[in-house]
Amino acid sequence: MNKLVNILFFCLICLITTAFTIKGGITYTVDNARILAFEGIKPHINTQEYKAFLFDKNFIQNKNAIIKNKLKFRDREIQIFSDGKYSILFKKNTTRYFIYNTDGKLEIIVFYVNNKYPKKSVAYDIYGNLSSIAFSVKKDEQFVFDENKKLLAHWIGKNCYNEQGELIMTREY
């Protein structure tokens, strides 16, 4: 009888433990995000094919759209930053986007390296030099490192923090 109770107890424990789903996730520190961000990255690219993007062709239209907070178009999406810069993602090629200054001059070309989290995007200046790497661990969290692997920013949602945890910028998207 004691064996039967033990077997029954064991079976019930197995049923109960299989009923619980353990959900886990990976927590990234600045150091392990830095290591993963720089894996396989080229320090320089050829920018010849991006000469057509040196100035925002739709500068006036985009500036007016930003003022009206109309950020989605049939062919492109705009993201604005609190420092006056803005980015354009063209729907024809969503593997890259362009960051322009307040005068509509290209400053940075950003390339998406992969589409699954953690995502990585690499930014190059107009001369093709590595400028920064963004390592997105989830939709609303991103680490940004400079070319020397120094943490520039830690985005959490719409807020951007520096190494000391101070708010330095916001964005709308």
N, C-alpha and C positions, 0 to 999 in steps of 0.2 A: 504494500500500500504506500509506503514511504517513497519507493521508486516512482510510482505512478504520480504522486504529488510533485516530486522533483521534476519529472518530465513535463508535466502540465505547466508547472511554474516556469520552466525554461522556455517552453513554447510561447507562453504569454509574454514573457520578457522580450523574446524575438519579435513578436508581433508589435509590441509597443514601441520598441526601438526603431523598427522600420517605418513606423508611422511618422516619425519626426524627420524633417528634411533639414539638414545642416547647410546653411548658406554661408559662404565665406567670400572674402575678397582679398585682394592684395593691397596692402598699404605701402605707398612709396615714400621713401625719405628723399631728401634733396640729393644725397650721395648716390643712392641706387638709381634714381631717375637720371642723374648726370651720366653715369656709366652707360646705361641703355640708350640714352639720347645720342651719344657720340659714336655708337657702333656703326661702322660702314659708311661714314659721311665723308664726302670729298671736300677738301678745303677751298677749291676753286672750280668755277664753271665757265664755259664760253657763253658770253651774253649777246653775241652777234644776232641771233634769231629774235631777240627781244627789243630791237631798236625801235620798232613800231609802237612800243608801249612807253617810250621815254617821257611822253607827255600825254595826259589824259585827253583823248580825242573828244570826249563828251563832258569836258570840264564844266562849262556853264550849266548844262542840263543836270549834271551830277551835283553841283553846288546848290542849285535851286531845289533839287530833290532832297538833299540833306537838310536844308532849311525847313522844308515841308515834312520832313521825317518819312518820306516815301523812299524806302530802301530796296524794294524789289521791282525788277523790270523783267520783261520777257527774256532778255538776253544776258542779264547780269544782276548781281546782288551787291549792295554797298554795305560796308560796316564802318561806323564812324567811331573815332576815338576822342576822348576829352581834350587832347592836345591839339585838335584841329585836323590831324591827319585822317585819312580814310583809305579803305581797301576796296578793291573791286575784284570779284570773282565772276569770270565770264562762264556762262552755262555751257558754252561750246567746248570748253576744256576745264574741267573742275579739278584737275590735278595741280593747279597752280593759281595763285592770285597775286595782285600787284598792290603795293602800298604807296600812296602818293602824299606829298606834303600839301600844305594849304594853298599853294599856287598851282597844283595839278602836275607837279614834276615827280617822276618816278624816283623813289628812294630805295625800295626793296622789292625783290621778287621772291615769293615763297612757294616752295614745292611740298606737296603732301607726299610722304614716303610710303605710307600704308593707310588702309581704310578701317582697320579694326583697332579697338582699344587694347593696349595703349597705342595711341597714334603719335606719329612723329612728323613734324614739318620743319623744313630747313630753309633759312632765309639767306639770300645773297644780295650784296649791294650792287649798284649799277655797273661796277667794274668786274663783277663775278667773284668777289671775295666772300668767303663765309662770314656772315654777320651774326647770326644767332640760330639756335635750335629750340623749337618748342616741343615739349614732350607732354602730350595730353593723356592723362591717366583715366579720365572719364569726361563726359560731356561738359561738365562745369568746373573742371580742375585741370590746370596746365602749369608746367614749369618752363621757364624760358632761360636759356643759358647763352652767354656770349661766345665768341670764337675761342676764348681762352678758358672756357668751361666754368666761368663765374656765373652764379645765379643772378640774373637780371630782375626777374619777376616771378611771382607765384600768383597766377590768376585763380580766383575762386569765385565762380559765377561772373558777375559783371565788374567785380572789383579786382584791382591789381595791387599786390603788396611787394615791397622790397625785402631784402635779406633780414632786415630788422622787424618785419611784420607791419610796417607803416603803409597806409594806403597812399599809392602814388598816381593812380589813374583809374578811370572807369571806361566802359565801352557799352554801346547799344547795338543790339543785333536782333 
